[in-house]
Amino acid sequence: MNAALPPHAHQAAVRVDLARLALSSFQLGPALSDEAAWLDALHTALPMPLREAWQRWLDDPPPADHGLCRLASRHGLTRVEMVALALCCAVELDPTVARVVHGLQSPVAGARPSVGLVVRAAMLLDDTDACEAAAHLRCLHSGVARQLGLIEFVGDHGVLIERSLRTAPALALTLAGHEAGWPEIEQPHTEAFPLGQGIEQQLHALAMALPDRAHLVLRCAWPAEAWSAVDLVARSLGLEPVLLTAPLPPGVGTWLSLTRRLPVLSWELAPGELRVVGPIPGHDGPVVLLTGMDGSVQVAHAQTVSWTLPTPAATERTELWRLQGLDEGLARDLGAQQRLSAARIRELALAARQVASLQGRSVVQAGDVSTAARSGAALQLGAQASLMPDEVGDEALVLPPALRESLDQLHARCLQRDGLGQDLGPALRTRYRPGVRALFTGASGTGKTLAAGWIASRLGLPMYRVDLSAVVSKYIGETEKNLAQLFARADSAELVLLFDEADALFGKRTDIKDSNDRFANQQTNYLLQRIESFEGIAILTSNSRGRLDAAFTRRLDAVIEFPAPSPQERRALWLAHLGPGHGLNEGELNRVAALCDLAGGHIRNCALMAASLERPIGYAALRQAILAEHAKLGRMPPGGL
């Protein structure tokens, strides 16, 4: 009995993992014969006192417990915490251990170890330790293991000694050497794609300079592009990014550290919204926070680094178009003319290839890109704006020469906006923004919306009309949040944003008489600031310039007045709407143009009604339509018709 153990017996004793070592001193009755036999065999495999086996385990733990030992050394876990974690992991992964634990606790608890079983097992491992059961209970209840989420109590009821303990399955698998994901908290994400060499170099340098445990606040309006930036930061740090849901469950911090993952949290913050971020227990590495373009983040426990993903430079945009398979010349033209983000370039190139394929071509042309953009390819502006896909050609726009010249100047300004500030004075370059903002004013039907569509068509860009009913909310702060999302995504999407009847949003501020006035003025103040920093093209239309707040005038690059058409212009408008197949003679056409003081929108209504009455359109049908339009307007019809 007292003879020295053979070498192989020592080796067998040393290689028993902690869960089995903790259970080896227990016994089961004959009712559970298989589980009782398993425990007897386990006890027989330890030809030495349990205390000595415990000391040998501490000196040389088996490979299966290396992860547990690293955690214990790193966080200073006590013996009872180590036993609790070992048993919690073992019952998750080994059905025999689960049945044994269930039998030892029956009928009070289930297969997960109870506090009483864990405390008893910890005390039996070293019967010379004077530590009392109450001290072990205190460690389980408020010790490091529970604070880190390595173990947690199941349920909220029952006496402490009978409550069960658990650990997350993903953590149990990882500690056992089977690196596993955590599907309950991992969110799906898009595939990463190139962002442009300059941006990627900046991100790599940013990642290399991040302090330990720093929180990187990454601002970007497009989730797919933000994820590509996160992926690059993670690869620079030698980590794997994982997009997590909040709130985070217990134990996730330790799982992140063990699996070398970079935690990423994502929110869409509203203007003025503050998000307070707490620590992730068990995780001492960097964290990435995706917040959109607005709001702010407060991190009290770690240093915060904020970075906004910029729009690629023209040369980088050219290279991104080339990477998508476009030929050199087209890629260079698009890169120079359109201020697009990497995500938008990728989406448009895919849609343009589909357009070309439908027409039986393998080579993408400039028209394919324009068609794809006007079809709203993959552009997600939400419910705040709707696409106006119609292309407006030169022949559809009948304008006086002076007005046409003003629109040509606005078109030229839009084409040159990206590099317009180059080589100019420092005072201009300091606060230069490439955005273009124009106001079209004039009576209803004078062609303001049509002219906005003409500008968009000449630029080859899609035009989105802002839906005021979806933007304006009765809830405090929601209007600003909706506008923030709209502007942020439109900034780098290269589109024309149309605010039709803009005085509903950009109206004059009023004297504050009650809380409603104060919040209305806050919305106007926010719009004043945001429209000035907007880097896209915005066109506002209004029937009266006087209805808009005076502070908007300075922020506008062009104010274009749309006058009522003259008789000569009305004649051209009638011809443009009636088409070549009408049945009016020159005298009838001149009479209608001279006598009917109607704008283009009303002429359109008359042409449609006349077409529904007679084809080809004759003078009698047109006269009837004109009389109906005047009645609708509440005006007396002109004499002489």
N, C-alpha and C positions, 0 to 999 in steps of 0.2 A: 504493500500500500504506500510505503514511504520511499520506494525506489524512484530514481530519477526517470522522468518521462523520456521516451525515445524522441529523436528529433522530429519525426513525422507527426507525433502527437502534439508537440509544441506548435508546429505549423498549422495543424487543424484547429487548435484553439485560437490562434491568432487571427485566422481568416474568417471567423464567424462575424457576420455583420451585426450592428448594434441592435436592430429590431429583434433578431433571433436570440441574441445574448440577453436582452432584457426579458424575453419570454421564457428562457430556459429554466428558471427557478419555479415556475408555476406548474400546477398539475390539474388534469381534468378527470372527471369520473368516467365510469364505463359506459354511460349513456352516449358519449361522443367518442367512440372507440378509435376512429381514424385520427381525430385531432389529438386524443390522449396519446396514441402511439407516436405521433409526430413530435409531441413535446418530450416524451420519454427518450426518443432517439436523439433529440437535440441536447438533452441533459447528459446523455451517455457520451456524446461527442466532446464534452468538456471535462477531461480527466484532471481537473484542478479546481480549487475553490473559485467561486464566482468572482470574488474580489480580485484575485490574481488574474483571471481572464479579462476583467475590466481594465486592469492596469496594462496588460499586454495589448489590448485593443487601443488604448491611448498611445502606447509607444509605436505601434505599427498597425494602423487600421487597414482593413481590406480595401481593395480597389473600389468596391461598391459603395464605400462610405467616404471616399476622398472628397466628394463635393460637400457632404455634411461637415467634415472636419475643417475644410476651408472656411465654411460659413461660421463654424464655432470659433475658430481662431480669429477671424476678421471682426466679429461682433461681440466676442466674449460671452458666448452662450454657456449657461450652467448645465450641470449633468442632467437635471430633470427636463430642461428645454431640449437638449439633444435627444433624450429618450423619447420625448413627446413627438418631435419632428420625425425621428426614425420610424416610430410606430405609425404615425399618420401617413407617411409615404408608403410604408410596407402594405398597409391594408388597402391602399388605392391600387397597388400593382400586383399583389400576390394573393390569389383567392384562398390559399391555405392559411396564411396569416390572418386574413379577414375572418375566416371561420373559427380559428382558434380564439381570437380576441372576442368574437361574438359569444363563444361558449364560456369564456372566463367571466364575462359580464352578464350573462343571461340570468334573469329576464329583465334586468334594469335597463341596460343600454343595448345598442346595436353593434354593428361591425366596427364602427369607429371607436378608437380608444377613449375611455372616460378619464376624467381628471384623477379619480381615485386609483385606477389601474396604473396610470403613468407614474404617479407619486410612489405607489408601492413598488413598482419595478425599479425606479431610481434608487430607492432606499435599499433594496435587496442587492443591487450591484456593489455597494460598499457598506457593509453592516458595521464597519468601524467608524463611519462618519457620524458625528454627533448632530448633524443637521436634522432638525425636526420636520415633521410633515407640514407644519404650518409655513415654514420657510419655503419649502418646495411649492406649496400652493400659491404663495405670494409671487414666486418667480413665474409660474404659469399664468397668473392673473394679470400681472402688470410688468412682466419682464421684457427683455429686448425682443425675444422671439415673437411675442404678440404685437409689440409696437411695430415691428417690421412686417407683420402680416404673414410670417412663416407658419404660424399656427393661429387658429381662430376658434372661438366657441361656436357650437352649433345651436341655434335657437337662443331665445331670451329668457327661458323659464327653467325652473328646476334648481335644486340646491347645487352649489358649486362642485362638490365632490362627485356628483353624478352626471354632470354635464359632459357632453362629448366634445372632442377636439377634431379638427380637420385641417388639411392643407390643400391648396389648389392642385388639381391633377396635373396641370402644365408644370408646376413647380416640382411636383413629385417625380414626374418623368425626367425633367432636366437634372435633378439631383442624382437620379439613377444612371445618368450618362446617356439618356435618350433625348437629345435636344428636341423640344417640341414647341409648336406655336401655341397661342392662346386664342382660339377662334372666337370665344365669347366677347372679347374686347378689341380684336383686330378689325379695323375697317378696310373694305376694299379700296384700292387706289389704282390710278392709271399707270400705264407703262411710261417710264422715263424716256425723254428724247433730248436731242441737242438743243442748247440754249444760245449758242454763239460763243466763239472762242474767247472774246473779251469778257463776257459775263461769267463764263466757266472759270477763267483765271481768277477773277475777283472772288468768286465763291470759294475756290480752293485756298486762296490766301486768307480769306475770312475764317475758314474752318481751321487752318493751321494756327491762327492767332487766337482762337477761342480759349479763354481761361477755363480751368477745371470747374466743372459743375455749372458752367455758364448757361443761361437761357437765351437762345437766339430767336428773336422776334423777326420773322420773315414776312414781309408785306408784299402781297401780289393779288391781283384781282381774279386771276384764273387758277382754279385748283389744280388742273393738269400741269400747268407751268410751275406752280409752287412745288408740286411733288417732284418734278424733275430737278429743281434746285435742292430740295431736301436729299434726294438720292445722291447728288454730287457731293454735298457736304458729308453725308454718311460714308461714302466711299473714301473720301479724303481722310477721314478719321479711322478707317478700318472697321466700320460698324455696319450693321444692317438696319435700315430705317423701318419703323413700324408705326402705322397710323392708329392711334388708340381712341377709344371712346372714353368719355368722362361721365361720372366719377370713376376713378380707378379702383379695382377691388384690392383687398389685402394680398400682399405677397408679390404684386406685379413688379415692384422696384427691384427685388432680389432676382426675379426671373429675367428682367432686362439686363442686369449686370452679368448674370451667369451666361446668358446667350449672346452677349455683346451686341445688344440692339440699341438703336437710337430712338428714344420715345418722341413721337410727334403728336401734338394736340392741335386741333383745328377749330376755330370759331369764326363767325361772321359778325364782327363787332359794329355797332352803330356809332355815328358821330357822338363824341362825348362819353361813350360807354367805357367804364373801367372794369377790367377783369383782374381780380386778385388771384395769383397763382401760388399755391402752397408747394412744399417739397413732396417728392415721391419717396416714401420711406424705403430704405434699402438700396436706392439708386444714387450714386455719387458722380455720375457722368453728365455730359451736356444734355439739354432738352431743346427741342425746336417747337416754337409756337407759331402757327399760321393764323393770322388775325384779319386778313383782308386789308383794305387800305385805310380804314378809320378806326377810331377807338384807341385805347391805351391799355397797357399791361403793367401790373405792379407785382414785382417779385422781391420779397423782402429778404429771403434766405440766400440769394445768389446774385452774381453780377448779371446784368442784362445787356445784350448787344442787339441793336435793331438795324435791319438792312432792308431796303426796298428794291425789289427786282426791277431794273431799268428796262426801257425799250431798247432793243439791239440797235447799234449804229448801222448806217446805210451799208457799209461793207460787210458787216456780219449778216444783215438781212439778205444781201445778195448770196452769200455763201449758204444760208439756210434754204433759200429757194433752190439753189443748185443741188443741195443734198436731197431735195425732194424730187429730183429728176428733171427739172426745167432746164432748157438750154441756156447757154451763157448770156446771150443778148437779152432774152426775156427776164432772166433772173436779175440782171443788172438794172434793167428799167424798173422792175417792181421794187427792188431793194431801194432804189433812189427815190421813188415816188410815194411809196406807201409805208407809213410808220406802223408796222405790225409787230406784235409780239411773236415769239417763237411758236407758241401754241396756235395762234391764229394762222400763221404761215403754214404750219403742218396741216391744219384742218382744211384750209382753202386749197392747198395743193392736192390733197386727196379728192376733194369735191371736183376740182378742175379736171383731174384725170378721168373721173367718171363722166363728166360732160363731154370730154373729147372722145371717150370710148363709145358713148351713145351715138356720136356722129361718125363713127368708123375711123377715127384717127388715133394714132399712138402718141403723137407729139402734142403737147399742151400749147395752146396759143393764148395771147393776151385776152381775147374775147371769152375764152373758157373760164379764166380767172374771174372776169367781171360777171359773167353769168352765174358762177358759183357763189360769188359774194352777194349778188342781188337775190339769190334763192334762199339766203339766210343759212348757208351751210354751217352747221354745227355752232352757230352763234347763239349763246344763251343769255339773253338780256332779261329773262323772266317775263312776268306779265306787265312790267312797267312800260314796255315799248313794243310796237308791232311793226313788222316789215312792210314797206311799200315797194313791191317788186317791179312795178311798171317802169320801163325805160322811156324817158322823155327826149325825143329828138328835136333838132333845130326847127324843123317844119311845124312842130306842134306848139311852139312858143311864139306868139305874135306880140311884139313889143315895140314901143317907139325907140328910135336910135339911141337916145340918151340913156334910157333904162337898160338897153342891151349892152351899152358900153360899161355901165356900172357893174352889171353881172359879169362881164368879161374880166373886169379888174378884180372882182371877188374871186373868180375862177383862177386867175393868175396867182393871187395871194395864197390860195389853198395849195396850188402846185408847188410853191416855193417855201412853204412854211417850215419845213424841217431844217433847212440850212439858211434861213433868211437872216438870222442874227449874226452869222459869221462875218468877220472882217469889219464889223461895225464898232461903234464906240463902247467903252467899258460900262458906261452907265446903262446902255441898252442890253448888253450881254448879261449883266448881273441878274436881272429878273426876267429874262426872255423866256417865254413859253411858246411852244409851236402851235398852240390852239388858235382857231379862227372862230370868231363869234360875229354873227351878222343879224340885223333886225330888218325884216321886211314889213313895211306898214302900208296900209291902203284899205279902201273900202272892200267889202265882201265881194268876191268874184273877180277881182282884178288880176288874178294869176299868181299870187304869192306862193301857194303850195306847189303849183305847177313849176314855177321858177326854181324852187328848192329841189324838186325832182330833176330838173334840167341840169343844175349844178352837179348833183350826185351822179347823173348819167355821164356827163362829160368827164368827171373824175374817175369813172369806173368803179364807184363805191356804192354799197347798199345804203338806203335811207330808212331810218326807223323813226316812226312818229310816236312821241311820248304819250302814253295813255294816262291822262290826268286822273281818271277815276281809280286807276290802280296805284298811282303814286301818292295822291293826297289821302291821308287817313285821319279819322277823328281822334285817334289815340295819340297822346303826347309822345313826340319823338319818333313815331313811325314814319311820318312823311320824310324827315331827314334821313332815316335809315334807308328807305326805298330809293331816294335820290342818290345817296352815297353808293349803293350797290350799282345803280344805273350808270353813274358817271365813272366809277372805278372800272367797270367792264368795258365801257365805251372808249375809255382813254386809249387803250392799246389795241382796239379792234379795227381801227381805220374805217370809219363810217360817218355818215351825216346824221346828226341827231336833230330831229325837227320838233320844236315846241310850238305846235299850232295853237292859236288863241293864247299866246303866252302870258297875257295880262292876268290870267287865272292863277298863275304861279308867281309871276314877277311884278305883281301889282304894288302900288305905293304903300309904304309903311304909314301907319296911322298913330295918332296920339293914344297912349295907353290909358284906357278907362277901366278895363277889367282884365282877367287872366287870359281870356280869348285873344284880346289884342296883343298881349305880351307874347303868347306862343306864335301868333301869326307873324309878328315882327321877327321872332327868332328864325322862323322858316325863311323869311326874306333875307335876313342877314346871312344865313348859311348858304343860300343860293348865290348871293353876291360874292362870297368867298370862293365857292366851288366852281362857279362858271368862269372865274378868272384863272383858276389853276387847271381848268380842263384842257387837255392836250389834243383833243379831237376837233371836229368841225361841228359847230352848233348853229342852227338857223332858227330864229324866233320870228313868228308872224303875229301881227296884231292889227286890228282895225283902226286903232288910234295910238299913236306914239305917246300921247299925254297920259294914257292909263298906266304906263310903266313907271317904276320907281326911277327917279332922276339919277340915282347912283349907278344904274346900269349903263348909262350913256358912255361913261369913260371906259367901261369894260368891253364895249363893243368895237369891233374893227371896222364895221360898215353899217350904216343905216341907209336903206334904200327905200324910197317912196314909190309906190305903185299908183299912178294916177288913173283916173277913169279914162277909157279909150276915146280918142277923137273919132269923128265920122270916118276918116280914112282907115284908122286902125280897126274900127268896128266892121268895116267892109271886109278887111282882111280876115278878121275873126269869123265872120259869117262864111266866107269861102273855106276857111280851114275846118269848120265844123260841118258844113253841108256836103263837102266833097265834090268831085268832078261830075257826078251824075245827077245833080239837082235840076229842076225844071223851071227855074226863075230866069227871066231875061235881065239884061243889064239895067233897064229902068226900074224894075221891081226890086232888084238887089240894092241899087243906089238909094231908092226910097226907104227901104227898111233900115239901111245903115244910117241914113241921115236923120230919120224921125225917131228911131227907137234908141233911147239913151240907156243902153244895157251894157253891163260888163261881161267879160268872157264866161263867167260861171252861169249867168242867166242866159246867154246865147246858147250855151251847151244844153240847158234845159229845154229851150225852145226847139232846137234841132232834134232832140230825142223825141219830144212829143209830136212834132210834125212828121217824123219818120214813122211813128206808130199809126198815124192817120192816113198817110199816103206815101206810096213809093212809085216813081221818084217823087221827091218833095216838090210840090207845087206851091204857088203863091197863096192859094186859099187855105191850104193846110198850115202853112207857116203863119199866116195872119191869125188863124184861130189859136195857134200855140202862143203867139206873142200876146194876144189879148188875155189868155189864161195866166201867163207869167206876170203881167201887170196886175191882174186881179190878186194874184198870190202876194205880190209885194205891197198891195194896198195903194196902188198908184193909178191915176187915170190914164187910159191908153192914149197914145198920141193921135191927133187928128190928121187926116190925109192918108191913112192906111187903106 
